[in-house]
Amino acid sequence: MASTLYVKGFPSIVTQQDLAALFGTFGTVNVVLMPRTEDGQSMGIAEVIMAKEQEAFRATKALHRVNVYGNLLFVRGEEAITTAEERHDNRHESADTGS
């Protein structure tokens, strides 16, 4: 099953091809989605969709907090984002109900 990784922190000179090559050392990269500014510059964030969860896990372990062109790369899997959102939602529910 495919797995989405959320990547941020890389400089604007990094291309989709660069990220595909970097993450590709851990398995098959299905697609790299990289939003850009109006003038075509990378915004320093991307989604990397890998073919298998195991490959995504290995890539996350190896690349999270790695220096890329002088910037720290931050890599999180979909499950980490979901867990963080759930924790955030639970905190607000607790605050709202007073429990």
All heavy atoms as an XYZ file, in Angstrom:
760
protein
N       0.842     -1.181      0.000
C       0.000      0.000      0.000
C       0.885      1.242      0.000
O       1.886      1.302      0.706
C      -0.898     -0.034      1.236
C      -1.846      1.113      1.294
S      -3.292      0.727      2.275
C      -2.910      1.590      3.771
N       0.511      2.239     -0.783
C       1.285      3.476     -0.874
C       1.248      4.234      0.444
O       0.318      4.089      1.233
C       0.740      4.360     -1.997
N       2.272      5.015      0.658
C       2.381      5.780      1.894
C       2.873      7.191      1.584
O       3.825      7.369      0.827
C       3.351      5.078      2.837
O       3.329      5.683      4.099
N       2.212      8.174      2.168
C       2.553      9.575      1.931
C       3.463     10.097      3.031
O       3.186      9.902      4.212
C       1.280     10.441      1.870
O       0.429      9.934      0.842
C       1.618     11.889      1.593
N       4.533     10.756      2.613
C       5.437     11.424      3.540
C       5.321     12.928      3.330
O       5.209     13.397      2.197
C       6.885     10.987      3.297
C       7.168      9.511      3.503
C       8.610      9.202      3.128
C       6.889      9.107      4.939
N       5.346     13.663      4.420
C       5.308     15.123      4.368
C       6.706     15.623      4.690
O       7.277     15.273      5.721
C       4.278     15.656      5.360
C       2.895     15.143      5.020
C       2.387     13.996      5.620
C       2.122     15.777      4.054
C       1.142     13.499      5.282
C       0.870     15.294      3.712
C       0.391     14.154      4.330
O      -0.849     13.658      3.984
N       7.246     16.428      3.794
C       8.636     16.862      3.880
C       8.661     18.381      3.903
O       7.954     19.040      3.133
C       9.440     16.351      2.655
C      10.905     16.698      2.789
C       9.244     14.858      2.463
N       9.488     18.938      4.783
C       9.650     20.400      4.797
C      11.060     20.742      5.236
O      11.786     19.907      5.772
C       8.622     21.062      5.709
C       8.824     20.820      7.186
C       7.807     21.598      8.007
C       8.079     21.433      9.487
N       7.195     22.248     10.303
N      11.425     21.980      4.992
C      12.708     22.480      5.466
C      13.798     22.555      4.420
O      14.876     23.076      4.695
N      13.553     22.054      3.232
C      14.604     22.077      2.217
C      14.615     23.439      1.512
O      13.604     24.117      1.438
C      14.433     20.929      1.211
C      13.075     20.846      0.589
C      12.783     21.557     -0.569
C      12.086     20.064      1.150
C      11.531     21.484     -1.147
C      10.837     19.986      0.580
C      10.562     20.701     -0.578
N      15.778     23.842      1.008
C      15.881     25.147      0.347
C      15.172     25.143     -1.011
O      14.904     24.081     -1.595
C      17.383     25.347      0.180
C      17.977     23.988      0.242
C      17.064     23.157      1.089
N      14.891     26.331     -1.512
C      14.130     26.470     -2.752
C      14.852     25.931     -3.983
O      14.220     25.697     -5.004
C      13.747     27.936     -2.969
O      14.904     28.730     -3.098
N      16.160     25.678     -3.887
C      16.889     25.148     -5.045
C      16.653     23.654     -5.251
O      16.955     23.111     -6.307
C      18.406     25.413     -4.946
C      18.998     24.715     -3.718
C      18.703     26.890     -4.943
C      20.515     24.700     -3.693
N      16.083     22.985     -4.261
C      15.801     21.550     -4.370
C      14.607     21.358     -5.300
O      13.574     22.004     -5.151
C      15.535     20.931     -2.981
C      15.061     19.496     -3.096
C      16.789     21.005     -2.129
N      14.746     20.443     -6.249
C      13.697     20.173     -7.232
C      12.927     18.908     -6.885
O      13.350     18.126     -6.019
C      14.297     20.002     -8.642
O      15.104     18.806     -8.640
C      15.145     21.203     -9.046
N      11.828     18.699     -7.599
C      11.074     17.463     -7.444
C      11.964     16.266     -7.781
O      11.901     15.231     -7.116
C       9.845     17.469     -8.353
C       8.745     18.391     -7.843
C       7.604     18.482     -8.822
O       7.702     19.155     -9.830
N       6.514     17.800     -8.508
N      12.782     16.413     -8.807
C      13.685     15.341     -9.208
C      14.701     15.033     -8.112
O      15.039     13.870     -7.882
C      14.394     15.692    -10.519
C      13.482     15.758    -11.728
C      12.690     17.069    -11.842
O      12.961     18.047    -11.130
N      11.705     17.093    -12.703
N      15.194     16.085     -7.443
C      16.138     15.891     -6.330
C      15.494     15.060     -5.220
O      16.102     14.123     -4.694
C      16.603     17.227     -5.747
C      17.447     18.051     -6.690
O      18.112     17.471     -7.577
O      17.443     19.290     -6.535
N      14.263     15.422     -4.862
C      13.577     14.680     -3.794
C      13.270     13.258     -4.228
O      13.412     12.316     -3.444
C      12.300     15.401     -3.370
C      12.482     16.676     -2.557
C      11.133     17.291     -2.219
C      13.284     16.433     -1.290
N      12.861     13.083     -5.477
C      12.586     11.735     -5.983
C      13.839     10.877     -5.920
O      13.786      9.706     -5.523
C      12.045     11.806     -7.409
N      14.975     11.446     -6.276
C      16.241     10.705     -6.228
C      16.630     10.390     -4.782
O      17.047      9.268     -4.464
C      17.347     11.497     -6.914
N      16.493     11.368     -3.890
C      16.850     11.177     -2.487
C      15.991     10.089     -1.845
O      16.504      9.146     -1.235
C      16.693     12.504     -1.726
C      17.039     12.510     -0.254
C      18.514     12.197     -0.042
C      16.693     13.865      0.356
N      14.681     10.197     -1.994
C      13.781      9.214     -1.389
C      13.814      7.895     -2.150
O      13.549      6.841     -1.588
C      12.357      9.781     -1.301
C      12.194     10.752     -0.170
C      12.564     12.079     -0.311
C      11.697     10.343      1.054
C      12.441     12.980      0.734
C      11.565     11.229      2.114
C      11.941     12.551      1.952
N      14.159      7.951     -3.424
C      14.234      6.754     -4.243
C      15.303      5.773     -3.800
O      15.248      4.594     -4.155
N      16.262      6.221     -3.020
C      17.278      5.301     -2.498
C      16.673      4.322     -1.487
O      17.304      3.332     -1.139
C      18.459      6.054     -1.843
O      17.976      6.823     -0.756
C      19.165      6.945     -2.847
N      15.440      4.601     -1.036
C      14.775      3.744     -0.047
C      13.640      2.923     -0.648
O      13.024      2.118      0.049
C      14.253      4.591      1.117
C      15.363      5.320      1.795
C      15.665      6.627      1.445
C      16.158      4.685      2.732
C      16.729      7.290      2.037
C      17.222      5.346      3.327
C      17.510      6.650      2.980
N      13.340      3.143     -1.923
C      12.271      2.387     -2.576
C      11.692      3.179     -3.737
O      12.274      4.145     -4.211
N      10.529      2.753     -4.166
C       9.877      3.354     -5.325
C       9.100      4.608     -4.918
O       8.245      4.553     -4.036
C       8.906      2.354     -5.974
O       9.638      1.189     -6.344
C       8.235      2.942     -7.196
N       9.416      5.705     -5.568
C       8.689      6.954     -5.365
C       7.630      7.040     -6.463
O       7.959      7.090     -7.648
C       9.633      8.176     -5.424
C       8.839      9.470     -5.339
C      10.659      8.107     -4.300
N       6.362      7.035     -6.065
C       5.279      7.137     -7.039
C       5.161      8.550     -7.585
O       4.988      8.739     -8.788
C       3.944      6.720     -6.424
C       3.880      5.240     -6.129
O       4.708      4.455     -6.581
N       2.894      4.849     -5.346
N       5.234      9.535     -6.692
C       5.092     10.926     -7.123
C       5.632     11.854     -6.038
O       5.628     11.520     -4.852
C       3.608     11.265     -7.440
C       2.753     11.258     -6.199
C       3.481     12.588     -8.174
N       6.120     13.004     -6.462
C       6.524     14.082     -5.554
C       5.662     15.287     -5.894
O       5.654     15.751     -7.036
C       8.015     14.446     -5.707
C       8.362     15.632     -4.809
C       8.908     13.248     -5.387
N       4.923     15.769     -4.925
C       4.088     16.945     -5.099
C       4.749     18.105     -4.368
O       4.964     18.035     -3.163
C       2.691     16.701     -4.534
C       1.951     15.484     -5.097
C       0.683     15.216     -4.299
C       1.650     15.684     -6.568
N       5.082     19.150     -5.115
C       5.817     20.267     -4.527
C       5.144     21.583     -4.916
O       5.242     22.021     -6.057
C       7.267     20.249     -5.027
C       8.132     21.325     -4.414
S       9.814     21.356     -5.104
C      10.477     19.823     -4.512
N       4.441     22.211     -3.969
C       3.824     23.497     -4.284
C       4.881     24.569     -4.546
O       5.974     24.528     -3.974
C       2.996     23.827     -3.042
C       3.401     22.890     -1.988
C       4.196     21.786     -2.609
N       4.532     25.500     -5.402
C       5.463     26.566     -5.781
C       4.808     27.927     -5.604
O       3.590     28.051     -5.616
C       5.890     26.385     -7.229
C       6.601     25.068     -7.462
C       7.141     24.970     -8.871
N       7.900     23.752     -9.031
C       9.147     23.576     -8.620
N       9.779     24.553     -8.017
N       9.768     22.440     -8.813
N       5.654     28.927     -5.474
C       5.175     30.304     -5.408
C       4.769     30.753     -6.816
O       5.001     30.037     -7.794
C       6.271     31.245     -4.873
O       7.369     31.227     -5.795
C       6.729     30.826     -3.484
N       4.195     31.924     -6.918
C       3.770     32.455     -8.223
C       4.927     32.572     -9.204
O       4.740     32.436    -10.408
C       3.102     33.820     -8.042
C       1.727     33.724     -7.420
C       1.062     35.080     -7.291
O       1.488     36.044     -7.952
O       0.093     35.156     -6.510
N       6.129     32.819     -8.694
C       7.284     32.955     -9.592
C       8.008     31.624     -9.831
O       9.086     31.589    -10.414
C       8.249     34.031     -9.100
C       8.890     33.704     -7.761
O       8.499     32.707     -7.134
O       9.793     34.449     -7.350
N       7.404     30.513     -9.390
C       7.947     29.196     -9.693
C       8.926     28.631     -8.681
O       9.421     27.527     -8.852
N       9.202     29.358     -7.610
C      10.120     28.878     -6.576
C       9.437     27.849     -5.681
O       8.254     27.956     -5.381
C      10.593     30.045     -5.692
C      11.513     31.012     -6.366
C      12.910     30.441     -6.530
O      13.370     29.638     -5.730
N      13.578     30.849     -7.585
N      10.209     26.871     -5.262
C       9.704     25.898     -4.309
C       9.388     26.599     -2.993
O      10.087     27.530     -2.591
C      10.760     24.814     -4.064
O      10.464     24.097     -2.900
N       8.348     26.143     -2.317
C       7.977     26.709     -1.021
C       8.675     25.982      0.132
O       8.439     26.288      1.295
C       6.461     26.654     -0.845
C       5.723     27.491     -1.880
S       3.948     27.263     -1.831
C       3.550     28.158     -0.326
N       9.520     24.992     -0.203
C      10.250     24.266      0.837
C       9.441     23.185      1.514
O       9.808     22.705      2.585
N       8.309     22.817      0.905
C       7.486     21.730      1.421
C       7.128     20.797      0.269
O       7.098     21.216     -0.891
C       6.197     22.229      2.114
C       5.340     23.037      1.137
C       6.519     23.025      3.359
C       3.991     23.439      1.681
N       6.851     19.527      0.598
C       6.467     18.572     -0.437
C       5.778     17.369      0.186
O       5.914     17.112      1.383
C       7.694     18.117     -1.222
N       5.051     16.669     -0.653
C       4.523     15.363     -0.309
C       5.234     14.364     -1.208
O       5.305     14.565     -2.421
C       3.019     15.269     -0.568
C       2.185     16.081      0.387
C       0.704     15.941      0.107
O       0.232     14.803     -0.150
O       0.017     16.962      0.139
N       5.779     13.333     -0.600
C       6.434     12.276     -1.350
C       5.603     11.019     -1.131
O       5.435     10.569      0.002
C       7.887     12.052     -0.870
C       8.526     10.899     -1.618
C       8.709     13.321     -1.036
N       5.070     10.472     -2.215
C       4.247      9.278     -2.113
C       5.085      8.088     -2.569
O       5.527      8.035     -3.720
C       2.958      9.406     -2.942
C       2.176     10.637     -2.456
C       2.114      8.132     -2.819
C       0.982     10.989     -3.292
N       5.310      7.194     -1.618
C       6.134      6.016     -1.885
C       5.241      4.792     -2.060
O       4.134      4.735     -1.529
C       7.144      5.816     -0.763
C       8.066      7.026     -0.629
S       9.531      6.723      0.344
C      10.460      5.642     -0.732
N       5.734      3.813     -2.810
C       4.939      2.643     -3.171
C       4.574      1.775     -1.968
O       3.480      1.224     -1.917
C       5.672      1.812     -4.215
N       5.469      1.664     -0.996
C       5.239      0.753      0.132
C       5.483      1.457      1.461
O       6.380      2.288      1.587
C       6.165     -0.459      0.032
C       5.912     -1.295     -1.202
C       6.855     -2.473     -1.254
C       6.617     -3.271     -2.511
N       7.625     -4.311     -2.690
N       4.705      1.069      2.451
C       4.843      1.654      3.783
C       6.226      1.406      4.371
O       6.793      2.284      5.020
C       3.768      1.108      4.721
C       2.392      1.633      4.423
C       1.336      1.091      5.376
O       1.684      0.672      6.497
O       0.164      1.083      4.990
N       6.768      0.216      4.154
C       8.096     -0.105      4.692
C       9.157      0.825      4.109
O      10.069      1.250      4.817
C       8.467     -1.553      4.378
C       7.685     -2.567      5.174
C       8.012     -3.977      4.712
O       8.046     -4.251      3.523
N       8.269     -4.845      5.678
N       9.049      1.126      2.830
C      10.006      2.026      2.186
C       9.885      3.432      2.779
O      10.893      4.082      3.074
C       9.754      2.069      0.676
C       9.962      0.749     -0.004
C       9.444      0.713     -1.426
O       8.701      1.629     -1.841
O       9.787     -0.253     -2.126
N       8.658      3.862      2.976
C       8.422      5.188      3.559
C       8.970      5.256      4.981
O       9.577      6.255      5.378
C       6.931      5.505      3.537
N       8.776      4.187      5.737
C       9.290      4.141      7.107
C      10.810      4.243      7.116
O      11.391      5.020      7.886
C       8.831      2.842      7.792
C       9.349      2.692      9.189
C       8.783      3.406     10.237
C      10.416      1.843      9.458
C       9.274      3.277     11.532
C      10.903      1.709     10.751
C      10.332      2.425     11.782
N      11.470      3.478      6.246
C      12.940      3.527      6.172
C      13.421      4.918      5.763
O      14.389      5.430      6.323
C      13.457      2.474      5.190
C      13.412      1.074      5.728
C      14.267      0.101      4.924
N      14.028      0.161      3.493
C      13.190     -0.620      2.820
N      12.492     -1.526      3.467
N      13.052     -0.502      1.519
N      12.753      5.519      4.802
C      13.135      6.863      4.351
C      12.970      7.880      5.477
O      13.843      8.727      5.696
C      12.303      7.272      3.135
N      11.878      7.774      6.210
C      11.633      8.705      7.324
C      12.717      8.568      8.383
O      13.273      9.569      8.846
C      10.249      8.447      7.947
O       9.252      8.621      6.941
C       9.977      9.404      9.098
N      13.024      7.339      8.755
C      14.065      7.111      9.774
C      15.415      7.657      9.336
O      16.151      8.239     10.122
C      14.194      5.610     10.065
C      13.270      5.138     11.150
C      13.619      3.731     11.573
C      14.689      3.809     12.618
N      14.660      2.808     13.637
N      15.732      7.485      8.072
C      17.049      7.882      7.576
C      17.160      9.376      7.277
O      18.233      9.965      7.443
C      17.383      7.091      6.315
N      16.073     10.003      6.853
C      16.172     11.379      6.354
C      15.653     12.455      7.300
O      15.959     13.636      7.100
C      15.438     11.485      5.004
C      16.017     10.623      3.881
C      15.134     10.708      2.640
C      17.447     11.032      3.575
N      14.880     12.078      8.304
C      14.367     13.089      9.235
C      15.529     13.747      9.980
O      16.379     13.071     10.537
C      13.390     12.459     10.227
C      12.796     13.434     11.180
N      12.016     14.494     10.760
C      12.879     13.531     12.524
C      11.637     15.195     11.821
N      12.156     14.632     12.904
N      15.574     15.066      9.929
C      16.594     15.890     10.582
C      17.975     15.744      9.953
O      18.995     15.910     10.612
C      16.644     15.637     12.089
C      15.317     15.937     12.739
C      15.385     15.870     14.248
N      14.749     17.074     14.749
C      15.381     18.133     15.216
N      16.665     18.170     15.295
N      14.723     19.182     15.627
N      18.011     15.452      8.656
C      19.266     15.386      7.913
C      19.518     16.744      7.268
O      18.591     17.421      6.828
C      19.187     14.268      6.836
C      20.303     14.375      5.825
C      19.218     12.914      7.507
N      20.770     17.141      7.198
C      21.150     18.415      6.605
C      21.132     18.301      5.080
O      21.811     17.463      4.507
C      22.548     18.805      7.099
C      22.941     20.189      6.662
O      22.763     20.589      5.524
N      23.500     20.926      7.586
N      20.328     19.147      4.443
C      20.255     19.200      2.979
C      20.559     20.629      2.554
O      19.787     21.543      2.834
C      18.859     18.778      2.477
C      18.750     18.938      0.964
C      18.560     17.351      2.880
N      21.715     20.816      1.939
C      22.159     22.153      1.502
C      22.090     23.177      2.634
O      21.659     24.307      2.453
C      21.340     22.651      0.311
C      21.489     21.822     -0.932
C      20.410     21.091     -1.427
C      22.693     21.765     -1.619
C      20.540     20.329     -2.577
C      22.827     21.013     -2.772
C      21.748     20.294     -3.237
O      21.875     19.537     -4.373
N      22.478     22.772      3.825
C      22.519     23.698      4.957
C      21.211     23.837      5.718
O      21.142     24.600      6.675
N      20.178     23.130      5.312
C      18.879     23.182      5.991
C      18.553     21.819      6.581
O      18.880     20.792      5.994
C      17.762     23.550      5.014
C      17.828     24.976      4.535
O      18.904     25.527      4.351
N      16.685     25.565      4.311
N      17.864     21.809      7.719
C      17.406     20.545      8.298
C      16.136     20.105      7.606
O      15.170     20.857      7.503
C      17.118     20.700      9.787
C      18.259     20.454     10.748
C      17.761     20.545     12.183
C      18.940     19.132     10.516
N      16.138     18.881      7.139
C      14.983     18.292      6.491
C      14.096     17.666      7.563
O      14.585     16.979      8.462
C      15.472     17.210      5.524
C      14.510     16.667      4.499
C      14.153     17.761      3.498
C      15.146     15.493      3.772
N      12.813     17.917      7.498
C      11.858     17.315      8.419
C      10.941     16.408      7.611
O      10.333     16.849      6.638
C      11.047     18.381      9.165
C      11.876     19.158     10.140
C      12.505     20.321      9.754
C      12.045     18.705     11.439
C      13.301     21.035     10.642
C      12.837     19.406     12.335
C      13.458     20.578     11.936
N      10.863     15.155      8.018
C      10.072     14.155      7.305
C       9.123     13.502      8.300
O       9.549     13.029      9.347
C      10.975     13.075      6.667
C      10.126     12.068      5.890
C      12.038     13.696      5.781
N       7.856     13.483      7.952
C       6.841     12.847      8.793
C       5.936     12.008      7.911
O       5.564     12.425      6.826
C       5.978     13.894      9.512
C       6.719     14.605     10.600
C       6.851     13.688     11.803
N       7.485     14.366     12.890
C       8.557     13.929     13.513
N       9.127     12.828     13.151
N       9.061     14.582     14.510
N       5.555     10.875      8.435
C       4.621     10.014      7.725
C       3.198     10.440      7.990
O       2.912     11.188      8.918
N       2.324      9.949      7.165
C       0.903     10.257      7.272
C       0.362      9.906      8.652
O      -0.406     10.651      9.241
C       0.166      9.467      6.192
C      -1.198      9.935      5.875
C      -1.702      9.276      4.604
O      -1.220      8.189      4.237
O      -2.574      9.868      3.987
N       0.817      8.762      9.196
C       0.333      8.335     10.501
C       0.776      9.291     11.604
O       0.052      9.535     12.553
C       0.771      6.898     10.822
C       2.262      6.707     11.020
C       3.106      6.746      9.746
O       2.563      6.617      8.644
O       4.329      6.911      9.870
N       1.948      9.883     11.475
C       2.426     10.843     12.479
C       1.578     12.103     12.444
O       1.242     12.668     13.480
C       3.893     11.185     12.239
N       1.210     12.539     11.251
C       0.373     13.725     11.100
C      -1.005     13.446     11.695
O      -1.547     14.239     12.448
C       0.242     14.124      9.609
C       1.610     14.422      8.997
C      -0.702     15.302      9.446
C       2.364     15.566      9.615
N      -1.571     12.294     11.368
C      -2.890     11.923     11.876
C      -2.880     11.842     13.393
O      -3.770     12.364     14.057
C      -3.339     10.576     11.276
O      -3.352     10.712      9.857
C      -4.713     10.177     11.757
N      -1.857     11.227     13.966
C      -1.746     11.102     15.421
C      -1.638     12.479     16.072
O      -2.292     12.748     17.072
C      -0.528     10.237     15.797
O      -0.676      8.968     15.170
C      -0.414     10.060     17.289
N      -0.845     13.364     15.488
C      -0.701     14.719     16.033
C      -2.025     15.470     15.958
O      -2.403     16.175     16.903
C       0.388     15.477     15.277
N      -2.750     15.316     14.861
C      -4.050     15.978     14.731
C      -5.036     15.435     15.758
O      -5.791     16.204     16.361
C      -4.601     15.778     13.318
C      -3.884     16.599     12.269
C      -4.334     16.271     10.850
O      -5.049     15.267     10.657
O      -3.959     17.029      9.946
N      -5.017     14.121     15.964
C      -5.909     13.529     16.962
C      -5.598     14.048     18.360
O      -6.506     14.366     19.126
C      -5.803     12.001     16.926
C      -6.439     11.386     15.696
C      -6.132      9.911     15.543
O      -5.335      9.356     16.353
O      -6.668      9.309     14.609
N      -4.309     14.136     18.688
C      -3.912     14.674     20.000
C      -4.398     16.108     20.142
O      -4.910     16.501     21.178
C      -2.405     14.588     20.191
C      -1.901     13.230     20.576
C      -0.492     13.284     21.136
N       0.435     13.980     20.272
C       1.231     13.394     19.388
N       1.217     12.094     19.249
N       2.061     14.097     18.654
N      -4.228     16.888     19.084
C      -4.653     18.290     19.100
C      -6.159     18.365     19.305
O      -6.648     19.130     20.136
C      -4.243     18.967     17.788
C      -4.624     20.409     17.733
N      -5.787     20.830     17.142
C      -4.003     21.516     18.192
C      -5.873     22.137     17.245
N      -4.801     22.580     17.872
N      -6.917     17.558     18.552
C      -8.374     17.552     18.685
C      -8.799     17.129     20.083
O      -9.700     17.713     20.666
C      -9.006     16.613     17.647
C      -8.899     17.169     16.235
O      -8.595     18.375     16.080
O      -9.104     16.392     15.287
N      -8.146     16.107     20.635
C      -8.491     15.629     21.973
C      -8.229     16.685     23.029
O      -8.991     16.821     23.978
C      -7.723     14.348     22.314
C      -8.229     13.155     21.532
O      -9.350     13.166     21.024
N      -7.403     12.135     21.412
N      -7.160     17.449     22.864
C      -6.867     18.523     23.831
C      -7.971     19.568     23.805
O      -8.400     20.054     24.836
C      -5.525     19.179     23.507
C      -4.360     18.370     23.935
C      -3.073     19.147     23.786
N      -1.979     18.207     23.736
C      -1.001     18.235     22.852
N      -0.957     19.172     21.948
N      -0.050     17.333     22.870
N      -8.418     19.932     22.605
C      -9.467     20.940     22.493
C     -10.789     20.416     23.016
O     -11.533     21.163     23.655
C      -9.605     21.405     21.032
C      -8.531     22.352     20.635
N      -8.414     23.609     21.162
C      -7.487     22.216     19.784
C      -7.363     24.212     20.648
N      -6.774     23.387     19.795
N     -11.093     19.134     22.794
C     -12.312     18.554     23.325
C     -12.272     18.561     24.849
O     -13.254     18.888     25.498
C     -12.516     17.134     22.816
C     -12.935     17.083     21.377
C     -12.998     15.672     20.832
O     -12.949     14.710     21.639
O     -13.082     15.524     19.601
N     -11.116     18.226     25.423
C     -10.969     18.224     26.876
C     -11.139     19.632     27.438
O     -11.776     19.830     28.467
C      -9.604     17.682     27.287
O      -9.496     16.329     26.915
N     -10.596     20.614     26.749
C     -10.695     21.999     27.212
C     -12.146     22.474     27.102
O     -12.641     23.186     27.979
C      -9.787     22.902     26.396
N     -12.823     22.054     26.024
C     -14.203     22.468     25.827
C     -15.148     21.869     26.866
O     -16.097     22.495     27.319
C     -14.705     22.080     24.427
C     -13.991     22.878     23.332
O     -13.411     23.925     23.657
O     -14.021     22.436     22.170
N     -14.895     20.615     27.248
C     -15.776     19.937     28.189
C     -15.334     20.086     29.636
O     -16.028     19.689     30.548
C     -15.859     18.426     27.858
O     -14.555     17.858     27.967
C     -16.433     18.199     26.471
N     -14.120     20.637     29.802
C     -13.610     20.826     31.145
C     -13.067     19.564     31.778
O     -12.814     19.507     32.959
N     -12.907     18.483     30.984
C     -12.373     17.240     31.539
C     -10.912     17.080     31.292
O     -10.293     17.716     30.572
C     -13.114     16.032     30.973
O     -13.388     16.140     29.610
